[in-house]
Amino acid sequence: MPASAEPSSLLHRPDIWRGDRVAELGADCVASGYAALDALLPGAGWPCGALSELLLDQPGIGELELLHPALARLSAEGAWLAWVAPALPVYAPALLQWGLSLERLLVLPVKGLDALWCVEQILSSGAFGGVVAWLPEAQPPQMRRLQVAAQGQRPLAFVMRPSACAQQSSPAPLRVALHAGRHARAGLSVHVFKRRGAPVAQSIEIDIPRPVFRIDHGFPALAGAPFSASSARSLSAV
Amino acid sequence: MKTGSAWALAPTLHVYTRTIPAEVQALQNLACWAGRLTPHVYMEAPNALLLEIGGCLRLFEGLDRLLDIACSESAGLGFSPKIGLAPTPRAALWRARAGLHEAWQDATATDLFGALAEVPVAALALEANSLAAVQAWGISRLGELLSLPREGLAARLGTGFVLQLAQALGELSDPRESFIFPERFSQRIEWPAPVEHTTAILFSSRRIIAALSGWLSRRASGLRECVLILEHPHQDPTQLRLRFAEPVYQASRIERLLRERLERHRLKDAVEALRLEATRIEPLQGEALALFGQAPPKNSVAEVLDRLRVRVGEEAVQILGARADHRPENAHLLASTPHVTASPAFPRPVWLTPKPRRLRERQGRPDHGGPLVLISGPERIESGWWDEGEAGATGDLRRDYFVAFAPNGQWLWIYRDQEGWWLHGLFA
């Protein structure tokens, strides 16, 4: 009777996971580029063909920097990316700096139901490599529709929603809450509170690259008194 | 039978007036569609099409599949074809008219004699008195007629019929005038009564789209743009323009885009006729068939782009570009064509507010929900006198940019100019 094989071998099936372990998803994951985060994610990366929800209260805390390595890798491999209903107007030179190829990046500044429709089309087409969508108003049934559209397809699908949505149930198999660091040197606080596997109790701090550059003071002094005085003072305070 | 007596027998009978031009139009439509199956199409008035399919069997992976496609697609267009198959056109025509659409295999055999034996004489295009004469001889099948001596038949039924027999049997050549596909595609459908729902319009346009698809295949071209014109009884016609991101020839894609366009369109009036015109076509690049049954990608990006453009509008489907300009506002543009790949040396924010926001200043420091910490900077960006005063231009500027950290954890891109502090973007 082959079916009654060792129970331990049964446990190696990919669709069975034990409560104390993280499911092994195999190859359809894209590494996040942050080792500390990959250690927490099932399959050691962002899952393809499933929604990943990122919950945050305000844009600009480094949320996209967290996705940046994965998106840049997809873009370098020639995949199309789509940003649906971005929270604010997207600035192309920054994306260039990130190594995304602009000719294969679709930006859709749409609102409301149109945004959901666009995400669904993009996910179910299977033609895109990654989608980032800002859907603050999405309801659980709509999220379910998107999850169904994503299933069995190859794109990475990220949905950005406000922190308050953490209380709602969601069909997304991966949910991550992001909080800004308290001070400029602190990393981004990341809490994986839902995943295929036991939830992570504690949030971790991820040291993401920050837009810091230094200018040596060989640089010509700024003209005019109001410029130099205040800037010099603030810089020395950091 | 008069219509009066017909109604007496069947009170629910619908009577339509026969319009010959509409029939011819419908046949031409179908001939265009048939261009999808074979380049050799012949019209046989009033109600038959002859398709030479011998050379296309390989493309369609065999006869069965080709016939399946022909049957199901023509049924989808609202026709119920009777199909006859034979090695000569006239034999095929006779078999089709006789309704001998089963047993394809027999008909493809070289035994033409056997293929024709079953055809009833009533199905041959004989004149009424000749047909009466043949039936008076007690002959009902073509097989019996073929066993009679030809000379006698020629004397009794005329040489024309004997000639047709010889053509059917492949003894004589059967030259026909090939259907000429129109140079420009523009077709019109008129309804008996004005329609008010887009579903009805969509249903009827399927016929035209099928014809368009056949016409495109015949020309080995793809459609880039077409116009659907809806004619109203009391108002000016409505024009709906459909654009495609890549040349398409598949009826399903054209239809899908049209459906999305129509679903979002509100009819201003009832529609009494519609016309579809192909306004821009492009020759199609050759397409390699898959080897070993590798499935091609299910949907192309271009197809998704088309659908998105139709639904949310051209302007909301953006591909960004960057320009070599030191002024932040000018370095960003919407079209993807003029494009640089060199990026600025200093960090640029992912979010850029279109109009910088004024920041308050407290004790000489900028404030945004609390005092900001300046992380790095300044980066001096100045000058731009060359487009000063032009409409919509950024003009001359003189700014010192800083990266700042806000108390709520946001990373800001702010600048200071003569007037004070401004918030220009957010790093994400």
Boltz contact constraints between the chains, C-beta under 6 A:
constraints:
  - contact:
      token1: [A, 59]
      token2: [B, 426]
      max_distance: 6.0
  - contact:
      token1: [A, 59]
      token2: [B, 428]
      max_distance: 6.0
  - contact:
      token1: [A, 60]
      token2: [B, 410]
      max_distance: 6.0
  - contact:
      token1: [A, 60]
      token2: [B, 411]
      max_distance: 6.0
  - contact:
      token1: [A, 60]
      token2: [B, 426]
      max_distance: 6.0
  - contact:
      token1: [A, 60]
      token2: [B, 428]
      max_distance: 6.0
  - contact:
      token1: [A, 61]
      token2: [B, 409]
      max_distance: 6.0
  - contact:
      token1: [A, 61]
      token2: [B, 410]
      max_distance: 6.0
  - contact:
      token1: [A, 63]
      token2: [B, 428]
      max_distance: 6.0
  - contact:
      token1: [A, 64]
      token2: [B, 350]
      max_distance: 6.0
  - contact:
      token1: [A, 64]
      token2: [B, 428]
      max_distance: 6.0
  - contact:
      token1: [A, 80]
      token2: [B, 301]
      max_distance: 6.0
  - contact:
      token1: [A, 88]
      token2: [B, 351]
      max_distance: 6.0
  - contact:
      token1: [A, 89]
      token2: [B, 352]
      max_distance: 6.0
  - contact:
      token1: [A, 89]
      token2: [B, 354]
      max_distance: 6.0
  - contact:
      token1: [A, 91]
      token2: [B, 332]
      max_distance: 6.0
  - contact:
      token1: [A, 91]
      token2: [B, 352]
      max_distance: 6.0
  - contact:
      token1: [A, 92]
      token2: [B, 320]
      max_distance: 6.0
  - contact:
      token1: [A, 92]
      token2: [B, 322]
      max_distance: 6.0
  - contact:
      token1: [A, 92]
      token2: [B, 332]
      max_distance: 6.0
  - contact:
      token1: [A, 93]
      token2: [B, 322]
      max_distance: 6.0
  - contact:
      token1: [A, 93]
      token2: [B, 331]
      max_distance: 6.0
  - contact:
      token1: [A, 93]
      token2: [B, 343]
      max_distance: 6.0
  - contact:
      token1: [A, 93]
      token2: [B, 344]
      max_distance: 6.0
  - contact:
      token1: [A, 93]
      token2: [B, 348]
      max_distance: 6.0
  - contact:
      token1: [A, 94]
      token2: [B, 348]
      max_distance: 6.0
  - contact:
      token1: [A, 94]
      token2: [B, 349]
      max_distance: 6.0
  - contact:
      token1: [A, 94]
      token2: [B, 350]
      max_distance: 6.0
  - contact:
      token1: [A, 96]
      token2: [B, 322]
      max_distance: 6.0
  - contact:
      token1: [A, 96]
      token2: [B, 343]
      max_distance: 6.0
  - contact:
      token1: [A, 97]
      token2: [B, 343]
      max_distance: 6.0
  - contact:
      token1: [A, 97]
      token2: [B, 348]
      max_distance: 6.0
  - contact:
      token1: [A, 102]
      token2: [B, 320]
      max_distance: 6.0
  - contact:
      token1: [A, 103]
      token2: [B, 336]
      max_distance: 6.0
  - contact:
      token1: [A, 107]
      token2: [B, 318]
      max_distance: 6.0
  - contact:
      token1: [A, 107]
      token2: [B, 320]
      max_distance: 6.0
  - contact:
      token1: [A, 108]
      token2: [B, 316]
      max_distance: 6.0
  - contact:
      token1: [A, 109]
      token2: [B, 316]
      max_distance: 6.0
  - contact:
      token1: [A, 110]
      token2: [B, 312]
      max_distance: 6.0
  - contact:
      token1: [A, 110]
      token2: [B, 316]
      max_distance: 6.0
  - contact:
      token1: [A, 114]
      token2: [B, 312]
      max_distance: 6.0
  - contact:
      token1: [A, 118]
      token2: [B, 308]
      max_distance: 6.0
  - contact:
      token1: [A, 121]
      token2: [B, 304]
      max_distance: 6.0
  - contact:
      token1: [A, 121]
      token2: [B, 307]
      max_distance: 6.0
  - contact:
      token1: [A, 125]
      token2: [B, 299]
      max_distance: 6.0
  - contact:
      token1: [A, 125]
      token2: [B, 304]
      max_distance: 6.0
  - contact:
      token1: [A, 126]
      token2: [B, 298]
      max_distance: 6.0
  - contact:
      token1: [A, 127]
      token2: [B, 299]
      max_distance: 6.0
  - contact:
      token1: [A, 127]
      token2: [B, 300]
      max_distance: 6.0
  - contact:
      token1: [A, 127]
      token2: [B, 301]
      max_distance: 6.0
  - contact:
      token1: [A, 127]
      token2: [B, 304]
      max_distance: 6.0
  - contact:
      token1: [A, 180]
      token2: [B, 409]
      max_distance: 6.0
  - contact:
      token1: [A, 184]
      token2: [B, 373]
      max_distance: 6.0
  - contact:
      token1: [A, 184]
      token2: [B, 375]
      max_distance: 6.0
  - contact:
      token1: [A, 184]
      token2: [B, 405]
      max_distance: 6.0
  - contact:
      token1: [A, 211]
      token2: [B, 347]
      max_distance: 6.0
  - contact:
      token1: [A, 211]
      token2: [B, 403]
      max_distance: 6.0
  - contact:
      token1: [A, 211]
      token2: [B, 427]
      max_distance: 6.0
  - contact:
      token1: [A, 212]
      token2: [B, 375]
      max_distance: 6.0
  - contact:
      token1: [A, 212]
      token2: [B, 376]
      max_distance: 6.0
  - contact:
      token1: [A, 213]
      token2: [B, 346]
      max_distance: 6.0
  - contact:
      token1: [A, 213]
      token2: [B, 376]
      max_distance: 6.0
  - contact:
      token1: [A, 227]
      token2: [B, 400]
      max_distance: 6.0
  - contact:
      token1: [A, 230]
      token2: [B, 364]
      max_distance: 6.0
  - contact:
      token1: [A, 231]
      token2: [B, 378]
      max_distance: 6.0
  - contact:
      token1: [A, 234]
      token2: [B, 374]
      max_distance: 6.0
  - contact:
      token1: [A, 235]
      token2: [B, 374]
      max_distance: 6.0
